[in-house]
Amino acid sequence: MTARPQDAPVLEIRGICKTFPGVRALDEVSFNVGKGEVHAIVGENGAGKSTLMKVLAGLHAPDGGKLVYNGQEQSFTSPLDARLKGILLVHQELSLSPELSVAENIYLGAWPTNRVGVLRKKKLHEDARAALQALGSDINPMTRVGELSIARQQMVEIARAQAFNANVVIFDEPTASLADTEKAQLFKTILELKERGRSILYISHKMDEIFAITDRITVLRDGKYQGTETTAETDIDKITRMMIGRDLDAYFHRAKSAPGAEVLRVEKMCSSDFSDVSLSVHAGEVLGLYGLIGAGRSEVAESLFGMRQIRSGTLYWHGEETPFPKPRQAIEMGISLVPESRKEQGLVLGMNGRENTTLPHLSAYAQAGVMVHSREMQTYREYVDLLDIRTSGPDQLVATLSGGNQQKFVLAKWLCGHPKLIILDEPTRGIDIGSKSAIHKFIAGLAEQGLAVIVISSEMPEILGVSHRVAVMSEGKIVAEFTGADQTEENLIAAVSERRNVEAPEEGSAERPPVDARAVMGGQG
Amino acid sequence: MTAMLGASRSSAHLPRVTNWLLRNHIWIFLAIAIALFSFASPFFLTLNNLGNVLTQAAFIGILAIGMTMVMINGEIDLSVGATLALANALAIGLQGVIGVWPAVFCGLLAGAGLGFLNGSIIVLSGMHSFVVTLGALIGIRGLVFVYTGENALMVEDFSYTEYADISWGPLSLTALIFLGLALFFQWILAWTRHGREAYSVGDNINAAFDAGINIKRHKIINFTICGALAAVAGILLSMRLGTAEPNAGKIWELWTIIAVVLGGTRLQGGFGNMWMTIGGVLTLAVLRNGLRLLNTPNYVELMVMGAFLILALLLDRFISLRMAK
């Protein structure tokens, strides 16, 4: 596991600076990366990680400082230049052409051709197959990339490292959209690359991953280098302190309110994505919905908000049987859904913050169909203050805001309708620890004000930290529900894996989590 | 594409033939249209008539080849009809001055040059090709009117029009050139670096940029090809008609776009090929020819064709939604 980074630094970063209008994104950053080392770069959002990666991959030219690569000073003129010299970036949003084949994508832009530009397809396919096999992948190089799963598409990008014989491979949040088994496969591949003497730069927010696979950790804060730690000799608390520059006294916040009257209950809700889902949530309560990606959590949330077709089931709203709503009716009833992808579902990027905030409630801000500006501005100001949104003014387009501030506008948009039930789907995805903590505190505050809250998350510490009660979903079913002392990491893992291997022998029944959701419904507290 | 590549683009769960038909479903439409008209009119399914259909299809067809290249890039060229008219006018108008072949060459050069200009303005300014080529459409048409003096130009030496009569069995020279060009550009798309670049640029432009593809140069080349092919169509038209109307090729850009989209090439780019485009062009031509043989009044013909196009595209959408599942 431990490399000898002092032996031969493959890449030395010496005093790199990069300034964008108004922002010093990188300020004299220096560190080095050894041969065969997995090196994590961590920092809060806006700390400069992405900028640093883009400088290394040839997308940005630095304003100052030096890159010493294999003992020689280098400057990369383009991503292709960096790639040909042996530095490859595996993008978070994959850099592939879905309509081209796997082989064509691996060699994108550098296809083997004869002198007049006719493709040598046989060589292309053979080389691609060799690169994939070297990494232990069985992907057919002739398959169209659009037909592959995200994990396999990522593998295609990683195969470029083999194909171009890259010495340094940079991973930018590679596990953001992978399921657990796929993550394990990715880590295996990363270790495979390391075995072959390649160096890995690994950017992630996820501390468990970083501590699992990296040799050293470099921390950035506000564009400045904070230090490099050997992973085996440090711990999460120390890294976190370096990242935020202070102690995180309370990382998670659970609402102190006691659950009140039932707000929503569904029984035996079925659709094409899930079956027999029964759950309830009470005023002042945070219900966690845990499960792996693809378990059907988001689909349940979208169904409660009326975005999906329901086959059967009953819905009780404040104890009364109510037909499943359409989104407009859901908004009127007081259900809000803060969706998983803020850019695709949460915000209209071409509108400003004020317009986004009032969008679902326009009739409340209009007189005979004409917008009343003053009312809109009042709401806007109220929520900018409440949520501490950093913006240059009501006319700033949300597309130009940072991820954290965008997320706050999504919250503002759904809160200003004064909902009774708010569903938050992965509210902290891609957000740094500091902002995460603020959002957790905020969720607790909502429950304390008497709202019913459903939080969907793939991060176990988060779901355990904020919820009064956790329902676990797996393969379209609710498989378990936990409260109080039963709400532990071990139980959640057991609930998820049990469903996955139905044939597996049962563990001692005393330790088995309660499987019937309603059996524990009364016993929360 | 699949036919040329073996089965490299097939979905794993479908048999090769089914998959090819789903991706090239325009050929099913074409077969149905041919079957229907064969029953409805005794004149339709004759060698002579089918040869005519192909010749009539060839002009839109040659425009559609260039349009397919540009559209796979995710761009569009609305100026092809006007460029065709300009090449047509130059080929005839300059004959008396500089001779037949130099005049033809000038027509070609004008087409390629205007395509190059379109492409350069688009990639250097970053404006959308829809806007730039819309301007070009109007401007070039104006140029044609100025050059022709608002009158139809006549060819002086009628032996020029005899080239149009060259044929190989039922296939006219025009039709042969169309098919030859279509096959050539299909080969370019499937087998050359330029072809791979075309899909890559249209499909994911960021990935193409990261991969070091010279996107600007690539797009300029395709606009130049598109302009040059429009000129080829214009010159073939001048041989066929022997005259150059300033209004020649009016709204042909729309028929061209319809033929390409009907074939299945994606307006947003990244997907399409010449087999699809040939299918789209032929379907359009068969429809038109069949309706004429049935003595459909001119405006009713337009109504029927409009309705058919929307139906065909609806079905296309339905099929692609089913395939996505």
Interface residues (C-beta under 8 A of the other chain):
Chain A: L59 S78 P79 L80 D81 R83 L89 H91 L94 S95 L96 S97 P98 E99 L100 S101 E104 N105 L108 G109 A110 W111 T113 G117 V118 L119 K121 M142 T143 R144 E147
Chain B: A7 S8 R9 S11 A12 W191 T192 R193 H194 G195 R196 E197 Y199 S200 D203 N204 N206 A207 A208 F209 D210 A211 G212 I213 G270 F271
